[in-house]
């Protein structure tokens, strides 16, 4: 995070930018925000998302599959 005049500067994303990154609709981003699933900031009616907080949110949403690559065995045909 950069600092300007001794104050931390947050890299913000608009709802449209976040939707594009996540490859979902803007309506989906809005729904997730309203459901309390996404961390966000609101400034005078303008909604913004912290890029760092969204990256953390994405990592927390990760669910590994039941098998990892070293557990997969080939079946002989």
C-alpha positions, 0 to 999 in steps of 0.5 A, a space after each residue: 500500500 502506497 503512502 501519500 503525505 503520510 496517509 495510506 492510499 488504498 487502491 480502489 476498484 469500482 463495481 464494474 472493475 470488480 465484476 470484470 476481474 471476477 468475470 461476473 455481472 455487475 448485478 452479481 457484485 451488487 447482490 454479494 455486497 447487499 448480502 454482506 459477502 464482499 467488503 466495501 467502502 461507500 463515499 457519498 453514495 459511491 461504492 468502492 472495493 479495496 483491491 487488497 481486501 478483495 484479494 484476501 476475500 478471494 483467497 478465503 473463498 478457495 475450496 480445494 478439490 477432494 483430490 490433489 494431483 499427487 493423490 490421483 492415480 491412473 486407471 489402466 484401460 
